[in-house]
Amino acid sequence: MRTAVVALGAAVVASAVALSGQTQRQAATLDDVVNELRALRAELRQTSGGNARMQLLVARLTAQEQRIGILSSQRANLTPRLIEATRVRADVEAQLKRFEDIEAKNLPAELTRDERDGMLENLKGVLARASDVERQLRAEDNQLSAEIANEQNRWLDVNGRLDVLERELK
């Protein structure tokens, strides 16, 4: 019985302590509720704005990737043409050198000096055109390389912005 009375007393004291903790806690005022609503609205605005920025940056990133892909494809299509133009120029240079090395006394009987000189001039013209084609293709290759590098830098910039935005939204 004595233990029952002690247990009952302990329960009453515990209830009193619990009730006193609740009474010390004040009810939320209207200002508290309004401030909480404002904080929630601000957080919602920030999240919504972050989502919109994220979508925009992802769209930009996708556009950059497509642009890099197009430029890389153009450069890949250009490379075989450049290789061929370089080969043609080298072949014409070799032929020109052989003709220049033929001296008048070593001319084949069926080839006159005027014909040889005409062939030399013709080969020089072919070489000039082949060199021009190669030079133009090299310039185009350099331009595409520069554009690819520029677009890759833009891609890195957009990707960095996405990283920053992702950290802000966490």
Secondary structure by P-SEA (a helix, b strand, c coil): caaaaaaaaaaaaaaaaaaaaaaacccccaaaaaaaaaaaaaaaaaaaaaaaaaaaaaaaaaaaaaaaaaaaaaaaaaaaaaaaaaaaaaaaaaaaaaaaacccccccccccaaaaaaaaaaaaaaaaaaaaaaaaaaaaaaaaaaaaaaaaaaaaaaaaaaaaaaaaac
